[in-house]
């Protein structure tokens, strides 16, 4: 805004000064437009910053909720560890330790013994003439063979 004293001094100036004043007005108008454009840009940046702040705040809230959930899970795990430690140090756990060890050895031993025995039994079953005849009859009837699939296409001695 132009003050009243300045306006009176502008009115008193001759026409040569009017052209200079018109140039100054044009220059100031252009500067005002640049300032408005800059202000719009700054307002856009401010809006983007507010949007980013809201998004970041929402992420922070979700992260805080997740941290709370993890604290609950950690507390539960600590409770299980304490309970497990109490169980492992209990008298019943110590008393039954030899039985658990014997069972572990028995399972390993049973597997070690069962594998070769089953292998010998399977080989004997495959070489059995009666079983070979049954397998041949099964292969002659596709419907029956589908219900009793053979693990091999033919066995030794099946060919006639």
C-alpha positions in Angstrom: 0.0 0.0 0.0 1.2 3.5 -0.8 1.0 6.0 2.0 -1.0 9.2 1.5 2.2 11.4 1.5 3.8 9.3 -1.2 0.6 9.5 -3.3 0.7 13.3 -3.1 4.3 13.4 -4.0 3.6 11.1 -7.0 0.8 13.5 -8.2 3.2 16.5 -8.1 5.9 14.9 -10.3 6.0 15.8 -14.0 5.0 13.4 -16.8 8.6 12.1 -17.2 8.4 10.7 -13.7 5.1 9.1 -14.5 6.8 6.7 -17.0 9.4 5.8 -14.4 6.6 5.2 -11.9 4.7 3.0 -14.4 7.9 0.9 -14.9 8.3 0.6 -11.2 4.6 -0.5 -10.8 5.1 -3.0 -13.6 8.3 -4.3 -11.9 6.6 -4.5 -8.5 3.6 -6.3 -10.1 5.9 -8.9 -11.6 7.7 -9.3 -8.3 4.3 -9.7 -6.6 3.3 -12.5 -9.0 6.7 -14.3 -8.4 6.1 -13.9 -4.7 2.6 -15.4 -5.0 3.9 -18.3 -7.1 6.6 -18.9 -4.5 4.0 -18.7 -1.7 1.9 -21.3 -3.6 4.9 -23.6 -3.8 5.6 -23.2 -0.1 2.0 -23.9 0.7 2.2 -27.1 -1.4 5.3 -28.1 0.4 3.7 -27.4 3.7 0.7 -29.6 2.7 3.0 -32.4 1.6 4.9 -32.1 4.9 1.6 -32.4 6.9 0.6 -35.4 4.8 4.0 -37.0 5.4 3.8 -36.2 9.2 0.3 -37.8 9.4 1.6 -40.9 7.5 4.7 -41.1 9.7 2.6 -40.7 12.8 0.3 -43.6 11.7 3.3 -45.8 11.1 4.7 -44.9 14.5 1.4 -45.8 16.1 1.4 -49.2 14.3 5.0 -49.8 15.3 4.2 -49.0 18.9 1.3 -51.5 18.8 3.6 -54.1 17.3 6.2 -53.5 20.0 3.5 -53.9 22.7 2.5 -57.2 21.1 6.1 -58.4 21.0 6.5 -57.4 24.7 3.5 -59.6 25.6 4.9 -62.5 23.5 8.3 -62.0 25.2 6.7 -62.0 28.7 4.9 -65.2 27.7 8.1 -66.8 26.5 9.9 -65.8 29.7 7.1 -67.4 31.7 7.5 -70.7 29.6 11.2 -70.6 30.2 10.7 -70.2 33.9 8.1 -73.0 33.9 10.4 -75.3 31.9 13.4 -74.6 34.2 11.2 -75.5 37.2 10.1 -78.7 35.5 13.6 -79.7 34.5 14.8 -79.2 38.1 11.9 -81.0 39.6 12.4 -84.3 41.4 10.0 -86.2 39.0 12.1 -85.1 36.0 15.3 -86.2 37.7 13.8 -89.5 38.8 12.4 -90.4 35.3 15.7 -89.4 33.5 17.0 -93.0 33.3 13.6 -94.2 31.8 13.7 -91.5 29.2 17.2 -92.4 28.3 16.4 -96.1 28.0 13.4 -95.3 25.8 15.6 -93.2 23.5 18.1 -96.0 23.2 15.3 -98.5 22.6 13.8 -96.4 19.8 17.2 -96.1 18.1 17.9 -99.8 18.6 14.5 -100.8 17.3 15.0 -98.8 14.1 18.4 -100.2 13.7 17.1 -103.8 14.1 13.9 -103.4 12.2 15.4 -102.1 9.0 17.5 -105.1 8.1 14.8 -107.5 9.3 12.2 -105.9 7.1 14.6 -105.9 4.2 15.2 -109.6 4.5 11.5 -110.2 4.9 10.7 -108.2 1.8 13.3 -110.0 -0.2 11.9 -113.3 0.9 8.4 -112.3 0.0 9.5 -111.2 -3.4 11.3 -114.5 -4.1 8.3 -116.6 -2.9 6.8 -118.5 -5.8 3.2 -118.3 -4.5 3.5 -114.5 -4.2 4.9 -114.3 -7.8 1.9 -116.1 -9.1 -0.4 -113.8 -7.2 1.5 -110.8 -8.7 1.1 -112.2 -12.2 -2.6 -112.7 -11.8 -2.9 -109.1 -10.4 -1.0 -107.8 -13.5 -3.4 -109.7 -15.7 -6.3 -107.8 -14.2 -5.7 -104.0 -14.4 -8.6 -103.2 -12.0 -7.1 -105.4 -9.3 -3.6 -104.2 -9.9 -4.7 -100.6 -9.5 -5.9 -101.5 -6.0 -2.7 -103.3 -5.1 0.2 -101.5 -6.8 3.6 -103.1 -6.9 6.6 -101.1 -6.0 8.4 -102.6 -9.0 7.2 -103.2 -12.5 8.5 -106.8 -12.4 10.3 -108.9 -9.9 13.2 -111.4 -10.7 11.8 -114.7 -11.8 8.4 -113.2 -12.9 9.3 -113.6 -16.6 8.1 -116.9 -18.1 
